[in-house]
Amino acid sequence: MTRIYLDNAATSWPKPDAVYDAVDRYQRGLGAAVGRGSTRAAVEVQATVDRCRRQIASLLGAESADRVVFGFNGTDVLNVVVRGLLRPGDHVVTSQGEHNSVLRPLRALEEDGVEVTRVTCDGTGRFAASAVVEALRPNTRLVAVQHASNVTGALQPVAEVAEAVESHQALLLVDAAQTAGHLPIDVRAMSIDLLACSGHKGLLGPLGTGVLYVRPGVEEHVAPLRFGGTGTKSEEDVQPTSMPDRYESGNHNAPGLVGLAAALDWIEERGIDALRRHELKLTGRLLDGLHDCDGLRSFGPDAVDDRVGVVSVTADGFDPRELATVLDENFGIETRSGFHCAPGVHRALGTTEVGGTLRLSVGPFNTADHVDAVVATLREVTSL
């Protein structure tokens, strides 16, 4: 049975061959910790991680490589910001459609006196920039919004939000889990203060890697969550204040970062614009095919340019989990079912009572044949 993988919004697969090779070479031939030695192996590992940091800075348009912090996943770096910045009496604006990596830390902080306003989303999973602007208060400390919905693929009005936030003097945190590696991002041009993403989705690296961009000066307001060894200023028992050491206590996931550097090489060779064109072509083909499936409803913006390669559907007579199991066990088609760690957007879509949606998400290694096979299978299954 041919395996068709359409769960790239959860984690990309397959990875470029160079990623597997780099991780294997690290594990078998290097094995040194990052920033913890001066042997030839340790120097090579450090050089690779430094290169990875420069690659991320270039990809995001950051001022310099030291503005890039490595964490253990997207949730980790989002928590660094949310829990390191906010204090009782602060106000936060976020959206109904956010991932639980934002919603749950904020919910926990509400119990300690942080105020949170959640603006609603429409039936495509998109929030209105005007709603964010109207929610701003004198004590608004942070605006935390996603760049694209992980349920409907809808691109959010980050540019308009950034303009309002900048004039208000609050900080803007963008969750780019579904856009980093998928479309061009320039944090300076977009007036983004903080941007978080995982390394294992659109950036095509291994699991266990997270990336945080911090605009110069913002680190003065965000306290570190972890304290400990950084491999620098080891003669002192206080946490370094320099970037990125301020937030990078403990050993890095060296195999993950070595693999991420190889993935970024692959992305640079092909170009973000080319990867975006491929994604849009496949997403448009998928949406066109699903439109003709009886009893199937898709969610998200009509225009393919207004979304990333994430498509959610419901099918009459099927629980999403049941449909996902049928596709996997009988046809080798791997998707994702349920609420996708974003319960609020399902309330906006009206899919809570049916158990969420079936999500199909394309990646750079998917083909038109994959899409056509999935559409044909869904037509067959939903017509039974």
Residue pairs with C-beta under 8 A, 6 or more apart in sequence:
1 331
1 332
2 332
2 373
3 332
3 334
4 331
4 332
4 333
4 334
4 366
4 370
4 373
4 374
5 13
5 14
5 334
5 363
5 365
5 366
6 333
6 334
6 335
6 360
6 361
6 362
6 366
6 370
6 374
7 13
7 334
7 335
7 336
7 359
7 361
8 201
8 202
8 309
8 361
8 362
8 363
8 366
9 150
9 178
9 201
9 309
9 310
9 336
9 340
9 359
9 361
10 201
10 336
10 361
11 200
11 201
11 207
12 200
12 201
12 202
12 204
12 363
12 364
13 363
13 365
14 365
15 204
15 205
15 206
15 259
15 263
16 204
16 262
16 263
16 266
18 262
18 263
18 265
18 266
19 204
19 205
19 206
19 259
19 260
19 262
19 263
19 266
20 259
21 262
22 258
22 259
22 261
22 262
23 206
23 255
23 256
23 258
23 259
23 262
25 258
26 45
26 254
26 255
26 258
26 259
27 255
29 41
30 41
30 44
30 45
30 258
31 41
32 39
32 41
32 42
32 44
32 45
32 254
33 42
33 45
33 251
33 252
33 254
34 45
34 46
34 49
34 231
34 251
34 252
34 254
34 257
35 46
35 49
35 230
35 231
35 232
35 252
36 42
36 231
36 251
45 254
45 258
48 257
48 258
48 261
49 70
49 252
49 254
49 257
49 258
49 261
50 65
51 261
52 70
52 257
52 258
52 260
52 261
52 264
53 65
53 66
53 68
53 70
53 244
54 65
55 261
55 264
55 265
55 268
56 62
56 65
56 68
56 211
56 213
56 264
57 63
57 64
57 65
57 67
57 68
59 180
59 181
59 185
59 264
59 267
59 268
59 272
60 68
60 180
60 185
60 186
60 187
60 195
60 213
61 185
61 186
61 187
61 188
61 189
62 68
62 187
62 188
62 213
63 188
63 215
63 216
66 242
66 243
66 244
67 213
67 214
67 215
67 216
67 243
67 244
68 211
68 212
68 213
68 244
69 77
69 80
69 211
69 212
69 213
69 214
69 243
69 244
69 247
69 248
70 209
70 210
70 211
70 212
70 244
70 248
70 252
70 257
71 77
71 80
71 209
71 210
71 211
71 212
71 247
72 208
72 209
72 210
72 253
73 198
73 200
73 207
73 208
73 209
73 210
74 101
74 175
74 177
74 196
74 197
74 198
74 201
74 210
75 101
75 210
76 210
77 196
77 197
77 210
77 211
77 212
78 101
78 102
78 105
78 173
78 175
78 196
79 101
79 105
79 225
80 212
80 222
80 224
80 225
80 247
81 142
81 144
81 173
81 194
81 196
81 212
81 222
82 102
82 105
82 106
82 109
82 142
82 144
82 173
83 105
83 109
83 225
84 222
84 223
84 224
84 225
85 141
85 142
85 171
85 221
85 222
85 223
86 92
86 109
86 114
86 141
86 142
87 114
87 141
88 112
88 113
88 114
89 113
89 114
89 115
89 139
90 114
90 115
90 139
90 140
90 141
90 142
91 114
91 115
91 116
91 117
91 137
91 139
91 140
91 141
92 106
92 114
92 115
92 116
92 117
92 140
92 141
92 142
92 143
92 144
93 116
93 117
93 119
93 132
93 135
93 136
93 140
93 142
93 143
93 144
93 170
94 102
94 103
94 106
94 116
94 117
94 118
94 119
94 143
94 144
94 145
95 118
95 119
95 120
95 121
95 127
95 132
95 145
95 146
95 156
95 344
96 118
96 119
96 120
96 121
96 127
96 344
96 345
96 347
96 348
97 121
97 125
97 126
97 127
97 146
97 149
97 151
97 342
97 344
97 345
97 348
98 118
98 144
98 145
98 146
98 175
98 342
98 344
99 146
99 150
99 175
99 177
99 341
99 342
100 341
100 342
100 343
101 175
101 177
101 341
102 144
102 146
102 175
103 342
103 343
103 344
106 114
106 116
106 144
107 116
109 116
110 116
115 139
117 135
118 344
119 127
119 128
119 131
119 132
119 135
120 127
120 131
120 348
121 127
121 149
121 344
121 345
121 348
122 128
122 348
123 299
123 348
123 349
123 350
124 152
124 154
124 299
124 300
124 301
125 149
125 151
125 152
125 153
125 154
125 299
125 300
125 345
125 348
125 349
126 149
126 152
126 154
126 155
126 156
126 157
126 301
127 145
127 156
127 157
128 157
129 157
129 160
129 161
129 164
132 143
132 145
132 161
132 164
132 165
133 161
133 164
136 143
136 164
136 165
136 168
136 170
140 168
140 170
141 170
141 171
142 170
142 171
142 172
142 173
143 161
143 165
143 170
143 171
143 172
143 173
144 173
144 175
145 156
145 158
145 161
145 172
145 173
145 174
145 175
146 156
146 174
146 175
146 176
146 177
146 178
147 155
147 156
147 158
147 174
147 175
147 176
147 177
147 178
147 179
147 185
148 154
148 155
148 156
148 178
148 179
148 182
148 307
148 308
148 310
149 156
149 178
149 300
149 310
149 342
149 345
150 177
150 178
150 310
150 340
150 341
150 342
151 299
151 310
151 312
151 340
151 342
151 345
151 346
151 349
151 357
151 359
152 299
152 300
152 301
152 307
152 310
152 311
152 312
152 345
152 349
153 178
153 283
153 300
153 301
153 307
153 308
153 309
153 310
153 311
153 312
153 361
154 300
154 301
154 306
154 307
155 179
155 301
155 306
155 307
155 308
158 174
158 190
158 192
159 190
161 172
162 172
162 190
162 191
162 192
163 191
165 171
165 172
165 191
166 172
166 191
171 193
171 194
171 218
171 221
172 191
172 192
172 193
172 194
173 193
173 194
173 195
173 196
174 190
174 192
174 194
174 195
174 196
175 196
175 197
176 185
176 195
176 196
176 197
177 196
177 197
177 198
177 201
178 201
178 202
178 308
178 310
179 185
179 197
179 202
179 308
180 195
180 197
180 201
180 202
180 203
180 211
181 201
181 202
181 203
181 204
181 267
181 272
181 275
182 202
182 272
182 275
182 276
182 279
182 308
182 309
183 272
183 276
183 308
184 272
184 273
184 276
185 195
187 195
187 213
187 215
192 213
192 215
193 214
193 215
193 218
194 212
194 213
194 214
194 215
194 218
194 222
195 212
195 213
196 210
196 211
196 212
196 213
197 203
197 210
197 211
198 209
198 210
198 211
199 205
199 206
199 209
199 210
199 211
199 256
199 257
199 260
199 263
200 206
200 207
200 208
200 209
203 209
203 211
203 260
203 263
203 264
203 267
204 263
204 266
204 267
204 364
205 256
205 257
205 259
205 260
205 262
205 263
205 264
206 253
206 255
206 256
206 259
206 260
207 256
208 253
208 256
209 253
209 256
209 257
209 259
209 260
212 247
214 222
214 243
214 244
214 247
219 241
219 243
219 246
219 247
222 247
224 239
224 246
224 247
224 249
225 247
226 247
226 249
226 250
227 239
227 249
228 249
228 250
229 249
229 250
230 239
230 240
230 245
230 248
230 249
232 240
232 242
232 245
233 240
233 245
239 246
239 249
240 246
267 275
270 364
275 364
278 364
279 308
279 309
279 362
279 363
279 364
280 304
280 305
280 309
281 368
282 309
282 362
282 366
282 367
282 368
282 370
282 371
283 304
283 307
283 308
283 309
283 311
283 362
284 304
285 368
285 371
285 372
286 311
286 360
286 362
286 371
286 374
286 375
287 298
287 304
287 311
289 371
289 372
289 374
289 375
290 296
290 298
290 311
290 313
290 375
290 378
291 298
292 379
293 315
293 375
293 378
293 379
293 382
294 379
294 382
294 383
295 315
295 316
295 317
295 382
295 383
296 313
296 314
296 315
296 316
296 378
296 382
297 313
297 314
297 315
298 311
298 312
298 313
299 311
299 312
299 313
299 314
299 349
299 351
299 357
300 307
300 310
300 311
300 312
301 307
309 361
309 362
309 363
310 359
310 360
310 361
311 359
311 360
311 361
312 340
312 349
312 351
312 357
312 358
312 359
312 360
313 357
313 358
313 360
313 378
314 320
314 351
314 354
314 357
314 358
315 323
315 358
315 378
315 381
315 382
316 382
317 382
318 326
318 382
319 354
319 355
320 337
320 338
320 354
320 355
320 356
320 357
320 358
321 337
321 338
321 355
323 337
323 358
323 381
324 335
324 336
324 337
324 358
326 381
327 333
327 334
327 335
327 374
327 377
327 378
327 381
328 334
328 335
331 373
331 377
333 373
333 374
333 377
335 358
335 359
335 360
336 358
336 359
336 361
337 355
337 356
337 357
337 358
337 359
338 355
338 356
338 357
339 346
339 352
339 355
339 356
340 356
340 357
340 359
343 352
346 352
346 356
346 357
349 357
351 357
360 374
362 370
362 371
